Amino acid sequence: MNSKTIPQTKLVGALIGGISVLRYLSAGNGPLGVTQVARDLKINPSTCFNLLRTLVHEGLVVFNPDTKTYQIGLGLVEIAHSALNSASLVRMIQPLLDEISTENNVTVTLWQKVRDDRVMLIAITGSGAVISIHMNIGQRLPCFVGALGRCFAAFSGLPKKQLKAAYSSIRIENPAPFEEWYESLTEVRNSYCAIDEGNFSRGFTTVSAPVFDLEGQPVMTISAVAVTAQIDQQNLKKVVNSVKGAATKVTAAIQGIPIAST
């Protein structure tokens, strides 16, 4: 068929509007009124009201009649949780995370990039950790935070000025000076691994390695977290090798090379 005869993809405006509302409410810190939602999303108030009313009907949004405000409902959580549980990629990666945790006595997490400035926790295991660190599936963090953030930043291709603006907006317990953080990205690009020793959280060391898609862009990170006082250099090197090895296997799988069974 001649490419000129291929029709343009027709997008459903109402669906796009509904998804925009869901994303907006998900990013908010609390219940919001229809006027604010419509104003911030630049949607006609009447259209916004109908979108919200439909989302309430479907259980994806909850309406509080006392405050006349809307917020994300359990229906959306159920859909997201179901998607994560059924995702073949997560099921494939989970044994690798369990193995790292058991062999190194650390908590291991899998983070996925969900927007330009956010990552979401999609898997966690602490089965072998001396001290298990509790985090909830679905938890979100700024994209450039901690060791995982160095992985995303190192391969982002962003100019220094833009990286500085993004890094400066992050609020963490013990941030490294920007220049020090920026210089560390070169080593991350060379080693395909990042180490955060007490910057993101005092007393904890995190090792992260990036997972790449077909275009060579980092889409996930595998991270191991340990109590700094309980991990020496020899054990740290072992954790680094384990995390990097797992990330390499997952990258190969995403790019179409099957992971060999162990």
Secondary structure as the mmCIF struct_conf table of DSSP 4:
data_model
#
loop_
_struct_conf.conf_type_id
_struct_conf.id
_struct_conf.beg_label_comp_id
_struct_conf.beg_label_asym_id
_struct_conf.beg_label_seq_id
_struct_conf.end_label_comp_id
_struct_conf.end_label_asym_id
_struct_conf.end_label_seq_id
HELX_RH_3T_P HELX_RH_3T_P1 SER A 3 THR A 5
BEND BEND1 ILE A 6 ILE A 6
HELX_LH_PP_P HELX_LH_PP_P1 PRO A 7 LEU A 11
HELX_RH_AL_P HELX_RH_AL_P1 GLY A 13 ALA A 27
BEND BEND2 GLY A 28 GLY A 30
STRN STRN1 LEU A 32 GLY A 33
HELX_RH_AL_P HELX_RH_AL_P2 VAL A 34 LEU A 41
TURN_TY1_P TURN_TY1_P1 LYS A 42 LYS A 42
HELX_RH_AL_P HELX_RH_AL_P3 PRO A 45 HIS A 57
TURN_TY1_P TURN_TY1_P2 GLU A 58 GLY A 59
BEND BEND3 LEU A 60 LEU A 60
STRN STRN2 VAL A 61 ASN A 64
TURN_TY1_P TURN_TY1_P3 PRO A 65 LYS A 68
STRN STRN3 THR A 69 ILE A 72
HELX_RH_AL_P HELX_RH_AL_P4 LEU A 74 SER A 86
HELX_RH_AL_P HELX_RH_AL_P5 SER A 88 ASN A 104
TURN_TY1_P TURN_TY1_P4 ASN A 105 ASN A 105
STRN STRN4 THR A 107 ARG A 115
TURN_TY1_P TURN_TY1_P5 ASP A 116 ASP A 117
STRN STRN5 ARG A 118 THR A 125
TURN_TY1_P TURN_TY1_P6 SER A 127 GLY A 128
BEND BEND4 VAL A 130 ILE A 131
HELX_LH_PP_P HELX_LH_PP_P2 SER A 132 HIS A 134
TURN_TY1_P TURN_TY1_P7 ILE A 137 GLY A 138
STRN STRN6 ARG A 140 PRO A 142
TURN_TY1_P TURN_TY1_P8 CYS A 143 PHE A 144
BEND BEND5 VAL A 145 VAL A 145
HELX_RH_AL_P HELX_RH_AL_P6 GLY A 146 ALA A 154
TURN_TY1_P TURN_TY1_P9 PHE A 155 PHE A 155
BEND BEND6 SER A 156 SER A 156
HELX_RH_AL_P HELX_RH_AL_P7 LYS A 160 SER A 168
TURN_TY1_P TURN_TY1_P10 SER A 169 SER A 169
BEND BEND7 GLU A 173 ASN A 174
HELX_LH_PP_P HELX_LH_PP_P3 PRO A 175 PRO A 177
HELX_RH_AL_P HELX_RH_AL_P8 PHE A 178 SER A 191
TURN_TY1_P TURN_TY1_P11 TYR A 192 TYR A 192
STRN STRN7 ALA A 194 GLU A 197
BEND BEND8 GLY A 198 SER A 201
TURN_TY1_P TURN_TY1_P12 ARG A 202 GLY A 203
STRN STRN8 PHE A 204 PHE A 212
TURN_TY1_P TURN_TY1_P13 LEU A 214 GLU A 215
BEND BEND9 GLY A 216 GLY A 216
STRN STRN9 PRO A 218 VAL A 227
HELX_RH_3T_P HELX_RH_3T_P2 THR A 228 GLN A 230
HELX_RH_AL_P HELX_RH_AL_P9 GLN A 233 ILE A 254
TURN_TY1_P TURN_TY1_P14 GLN A 255 GLY A 256
HELX_LH_PP_P HELX_LH_PP_P4 PRO A 258 SER A 261
#
